[in-house]
Amino acid sequence: MNRPPPRSSTPPRPPQRQRPRQAPREEARLVCFNKPYGVLSQFTPEGRWQGLKDYIDLPGVHAAGRLDGDSEGLLLLTDDGQLQARIADPRHKLEKIYWVQVEGIPGEEALETLRRGVQLKDGLTRPARARCMEEPPGLWERQPPIRIRQAIPTAWIELAIREGRNRQVRRMTAAVGFPTLRLIRAAIGPYTLEGLAPGELRLLTGRPEQLLPPYNARP
């Protein structure tokens, strides 16, 4: 005689409810800030480094990415989480341009190595754009000034990368034989330092897709 299969003692799980998708924001804020030397990419100070709270009094904004305390230049902040992720996440390949003062005079061989990719301890860097340049016009004096050895000349490189490893630019120039003396981020995607003195900011508002198109594009 065939017996019916035993009933399971575990009650069936109720169907999972999908979370409603977050509606696009009508307006977001984007801050372009020229971060001085000695300031961290966080609001609270730490050790000998200052925090952003000494310069920015805008509740709700957070840094999109980071810039080391001993580096200068453009830092973007926003109050929109998706916009923050799109700027900061290297998967989106948003180009960042740096002005790098190095010790020594790089030749074409060193520049070509930077362009092709440099082998670092954490792997080969992605191809970059690299060229020698004159000192940026109207460049401010760094405080404190860099240490220069009289017997060794210095030069400037413009380096554009699409990834964001820890202290990557400094490690790249050191790997090709030209240590970084001063590092300034000049641009992130469509935004630049133009018109901003150290410690100054520019506040932009608008729909997120207008602030950094293409907002909804997949990497």
C-alpha positions as CSV (number, residue, x, y, z in Angstrom):
1,M,0.0,0.0,0.0
2,N,1.4,3.4,-1.0
3,R,1.7,5.9,1.8
4,P,1.5,9.7,1.1
5,P,4.8,11.5,1.5
6,P,5.2,13.0,5.0
7,R,4.4,16.6,5.3
8,S,7.2,19.0,5.9
9,S,7.2,20.6,9.4
10,T,8.8,23.7,7.9
11,P,6.2,26.3,6.9
12,P,6.6,27.7,3.4
13,R,8.5,31.0,3.2
14,P,6.4,34.0,2.3
15,P,7.4,35.6,-1.0
16,Q,10.0,38.3,-0.5
17,R,8.9,41.8,-1.1
18,Q,11.2,43.8,-3.3
19,R,12.3,47.1,-2.0
20,P,11.0,50.0,-3.9
21,R,13.7,51.7,-6.0
22,Q,14.8,55.0,-4.8
23,A,13.3,57.8,-6.8
24,P,15.9,60.1,-8.5
25,R,16.5,63.2,-6.5
26,E,15.2,66.5,-7.8
27,E,18.3,68.4,-6.7
28,A,21.8,67.5,-5.4
29,R,24.7,69.5,-4.3
30,L,28.2,69.2,-5.6
31,V,31.1,71.0,-4.0
32,C,34.4,71.6,-5.9
33,F,37.0,72.3,-3.3
34,N,40.7,73.2,-3.7
35,K,42.2,71.2,-0.8
36,P,45.3,72.7,0.6
37,Y,48.4,70.8,1.7
38,G,48.0,69.4,5.2
39,V,44.2,68.9,5.1
40,L,42.6,65.4,5.1
41,S,39.6,64.3,2.9
42,Q,37.5,64.0,6.1
43,F,35.8,66.5,8.3
44,T,37.6,65.5,11.5
45,P,41.2,66.4,12.1
46,E,43.7,63.6,12.8
47,G,47.1,64.1,14.4
48,R,49.0,66.9,12.7
49,W,46.5,67.1,9.8
50,Q,43.5,69.5,9.6
51,G,40.0,68.3,8.7
52,L,37.6,69.7,6.1
53,K,35.4,71.3,8.9
54,D,38.0,74.1,9.0
55,Y,37.0,75.1,5.5
56,I,33.6,73.6,4.6
57,D,30.4,74.4,6.6
58,L,27.8,72.5,4.5
59,P,25.9,69.8,6.5
60,G,25.2,66.6,4.6
61,V,28.0,66.6,2.1
62,H,30.7,63.9,2.0
63,A,33.9,63.5,0.0
64,A,33.6,61.5,-3.2
65,G,37.0,59.7,-3.1
66,R,40.0,60.9,-1.3
67,L,43.1,63.0,-1.6
68,D,46.0,62.4,0.8
69,G,46.9,65.0,3.4
70,D,50.2,65.7,1.7
71,S,48.6,66.3,-1.7
72,E,46.7,69.3,-3.0
73,G,44.0,70.2,-5.4
74,L,40.5,69.3,-6.4
75,L,38.3,67.3,-4.1
76,L,34.6,66.8,-4.9
77,L,32.0,66.5,-2.2
78,T,28.3,65.8,-2.6
79,D,25.1,65.0,-0.6
80,D,23.9,62.4,-3.2
81,G,25.0,58.8,-2.5
82,Q,24.7,57.6,-6.1
83,L,26.6,60.6,-7.4
84,Q,29.3,60.1,-4.7
85,A,29.7,56.4,-5.8
86,R,29.9,57.3,-9.5
87,I,32.7,59.8,-8.8
88,A,34.7,57.7,-6.4
89,D,34.4,54.2,-7.8
90,P,37.3,53.3,-10.1
91,R,35.0,51.0,-12.1
92,H,33.4,54.0,-13.7
93,K,36.9,55.0,-15.1
94,L,36.4,58.7,-14.5
95,E,39.6,60.4,-15.6
96,K,41.6,62.3,-13.0
97,I,44.4,64.7,-14.0
98,Y,47.4,65.4,-11.8
99,W,50.2,68.0,-12.0
100,V,53.2,66.3,-10.5
101,Q,56.5,68.0,-9.7
102,V,59.2,65.4,-9.7
103,E,62.9,65.2,-8.9
104,G,64.9,65.0,-12.1
105,I,64.0,65.5,-15.7
106,P,62.0,62.6,-17.2
107,G,62.8,61.5,-20.7
108,E,60.5,60.0,-23.3
109,E,61.3,56.4,-22.1
110,A,60.0,57.2,-18.6
111,L,56.9,58.9,-20.0
112,E,56.2,56.0,-22.3
113,T,56.4,53.6,-19.4
114,L,53.8,55.7,-17.5
115,R,51.6,55.6,-20.6
116,R,51.8,51.9,-21.1
117,G,51.4,50.9,-17.4
118,V,53.8,50.6,-14.5
119,Q,54.4,47.4,-12.6
120,L,53.7,48.1,-8.9
121,K,53.5,45.7,-6.0
122,D,49.7,45.5,-6.4
123,G,49.8,44.9,-10.1
124,L,50.2,46.7,-13.4
125,T,48.6,50.1,-13.7
126,R,46.2,50.9,-16.4
127,P,47.4,52.9,-19.5
128,A,47.6,56.6,-18.7
129,R,48.2,59.9,-20.4
130,A,51.6,61.4,-19.5
131,R,53.5,64.5,-20.8
132,C,56.0,67.0,-19.6
133,M,54.7,70.4,-18.9
134,E,55.8,73.8,-17.7
135,E,55.0,74.9,-14.2
136,P,51.2,75.6,-14.1
137,P,50.7,79.4,-14.6
138,G,49.6,81.2,-11.5
139,L,50.5,78.3,-9.3
140,W,50.3,79.2,-5.6
141,E,53.2,78.6,-3.2
142,R,52.8,75.5,-1.1
143,Q,53.0,75.8,2.7
144,P,55.3,74.5,3.8
145,P,57.4,74.6,0.6
146,I,58.9,71.5,-0.9
147,R,62.5,70.5,-0.1
148,I,64.7,71.0,-3.2
149,R,68.2,69.8,-3.6
150,Q,70.3,72.4,-5.4
151,A,72.2,69.8,-7.4
152,I,69.2,68.1,-8.8
153,P,66.7,69.9,-11.1
154,T,63.0,69.4,-11.0
155,A,60.3,69.1,-13.7
156,W,56.5,68.9,-14.0
157,I,54.5,66.1,-15.5
158,E,50.8,66.0,-16.3
159,L,49.5,62.6,-15.6
160,A,45.9,61.4,-16.3
161,I,44.7,58.1,-14.8
162,R,41.4,56.3,-14.6
163,E,41.9,54.3,-11.4
164,G,42.5,55.1,-7.7
165,R,45.0,52.9,-5.9
166,N,46.5,54.1,-2.7
167,R,49.2,56.8,-3.4
168,Q,49.2,55.6,-6.9
169,V,50.7,58.6,-8.7
170,R,53.6,58.9,-6.2
171,R,54.4,55.2,-6.7
172,M,54.2,55.4,-10.4
173,T,56.7,58.3,-10.7
174,A,59.0,56.6,-8.2
175,A,58.9,53.4,-10.2
176,V,60.2,55.1,-13.3
177,G,63.0,56.8,-11.3
178,F,61.5,60.3,-10.6
179,P,60.2,60.7,-7.0
180,T,57.2,63.0,-6.5
181,L,58.0,66.3,-4.7
182,R,54.6,67.9,-5.1
183,L,51.2,66.5,-6.2
184,I,48.2,68.6,-7.3
185,R,45.0,67.1,-8.6
186,A,43.9,69.5,-11.3
187,A,40.7,67.8,-12.6
188,I,38.1,65.1,-12.0
189,G,36.0,64.3,-15.1
190,P,34.6,67.7,-16.3
191,Y,35.5,69.6,-13.1
192,T,38.7,71.6,-12.7
193,L,40.6,73.9,-10.3
194,E,40.0,76.9,-12.5
195,G,39.2,80.0,-10.5
196,L,39.7,78.3,-7.1
197,A,42.5,79.4,-4.7
198,P,43.6,77.0,-2.0
199,G,40.9,76.6,0.6
200,E,38.1,78.0,-1.7
201,L,35.1,76.1,-2.9
202,R,32.5,76.3,-5.6
203,L,29.0,75.0,-4.9
204,L,26.9,73.6,-7.7
205,T,23.3,72.5,-7.5
206,G,21.1,70.6,-9.9
207,R,19.7,67.2,-10.8
208,P,22.3,64.5,-10.3
209,E,22.3,63.6,-14.0
210,Q,23.1,67.2,-14.9
211,L,26.0,67.4,-12.4
212,L,27.8,64.4,-13.8
213,P,26.4,62.9,-17.0
214,P,25.9,60.1,-17.9
215,Y,24.5,59.6,-14.4
216,N,22.8,56.3,-15.1
217,A,25.3,54.8,-17.5
218,R,26.7,51.4,-16.6
219,P,30.5,51.1,-16.2
